[in-house]
Amino acid sequence: MRILGIDPGTATTGYAVLETGQKALIAVEFGAIRTNPSQPLSIRLQDLYRQLITIIDHHGPAEMAVEELFFNRNTQSALIVGQARGVVLLAAADAGLVVAEYSPLVVKQAVVGYGRAEKRQVQEMVKKLLALPAIPRPVDAADAAAVAICHVYSRSLAYL
């Protein structure tokens, strides 16, 4: 089964397509969707939607795992990222994908075993769990892979 992991953002949205194999997770593709910061937000969100639909159409995932919004002190940033998450969820719905959402704490717990793990620890575990020669770049792609890994683990636990 193919899983699409998403780390949403307006400037950069990380994505990772994983295949669940017999005994291992396989990284099919990972990368980032970038939008032009000089464009109005509405155009950037439209661009995000179109690029995401292209990825979905190309890879045919069955499910999507999306990182939930981490609310910090900058409410303006949080609102903008929330709009990007909305576009991601709309693309998933339009494609008929099952969607699961995970908090950063849950993702870190699933991937590293510790909910307060450092970003670098998560990246190293993503590299190890996917048997990659290097940490996925950009970091948004590694974050998206971590969300997808979390979903695979959570999904398998649901069927025990």
Buried (B, 14 or more C-beta within 10 A) or exposed (E): EBBBBBBBBBBBBBBBBBBBEEEEBEBBBBBBBBBEEEEEEEEBBBBBBEBBBEBBEEBEBEBBBBBBBEEEEEEEEEEBBEBBBEBBBBBBEEBEBEBBBBBBBBBBBBBBEEEEBEEEBBBBBBBEBBEBEEBBEBBBBBBBBBBBBBBBBBBEEEEE
